[in-house]
Amino acid sequence: MATASMLVKVPVSVDADKCIASKGCTVCVDVCPLDVLVIDINNGVALMQYDECWYCTPCEVDCPTHALTVDIPYLVK
C-alpha cells in the first residue's frame, strides 16, 4: 500500500478532504471503464489501483464533490 511519503505520479489524483467514499459513494469506481479506481478500505478514499488510465474523465466529471482530477498529459490534449 502506498503511503503519503511515496510520491507516485498517477493520472487521477483524489482530494481526500472532498472524497466521500467513506460515506458509501462509489461513483468514480462505477463509471471507470477500465476498473482502475478502487476505494481504499483503510481510509475510505478513492485511489488508482494501477496506472492504465485512458484519460476519458468520467470519474472527474461525475464525482459529486469534485474530489477527482485527471491530469491529462500535454501530448494527449
N, C-alpha and C positions, 0 to 999 in steps of 0.2 A: 504494500500500500504506500503510495506517495505521501510524503509529508510536505509541510509548507517550506521546509528548508531545501527540498528537492525541487528547484525551479525548472520545470519541464514546460516547454512551449508547445501548446496544442491549439488547434484552430478554434475550439469552443471554450471560452472562459465563463465561469459562473461566479456571480457576486453572491457569496454565501449569506450576506445580510438580507438580500432580497429573495433568495430562493425559499420557496415554501414546500419543498418536497417532504419535509418532516411533518407537515400537516396533511399529507396524502396526495399532493399534486404530482402527477406523472406526465404532464402534457409533453414536455420535451422528449421524454423517452418514447412516448406513444407515437409522435409524429416523425421521429428519425427513421428514414427508410433503410439505413444501414445497421441499425441497432448498436450504435457505438456509445450511446449515452446510457448511463445507469444511475440509480440512486444509491449513494454510499450509505449503507445502513448504520455505520458508526457515527456519522454526524448529520444525517438527514439532508444531504445536499446532492444535487445532480453533479455528475462528472463524466468526462470521456473515459470509457473503458479502454479504448485503444484508438490510435490516430489513423482512421480511414475515412475522414470527413470528405464529403463531396462539395462542401460549401453551399448547400442548397438553401439554407437558412430557415426552414420551418420551425426549428427549435427556438430561434431568436424571435421570429415574428409571432409565434403563437404563445410564447411564455406570458402568462397573465401578469407577472410582476416585472417583466423586462430584466430578468436576472441573467440572461444569457447573451453573450456577444460572440458572433462568428467573425474571426479575423481572416478576411479573405486576402490572400496574397496579391500583391500588385500585378503580377503577370496573369492572374486568373480574372481580374476585374474587367 
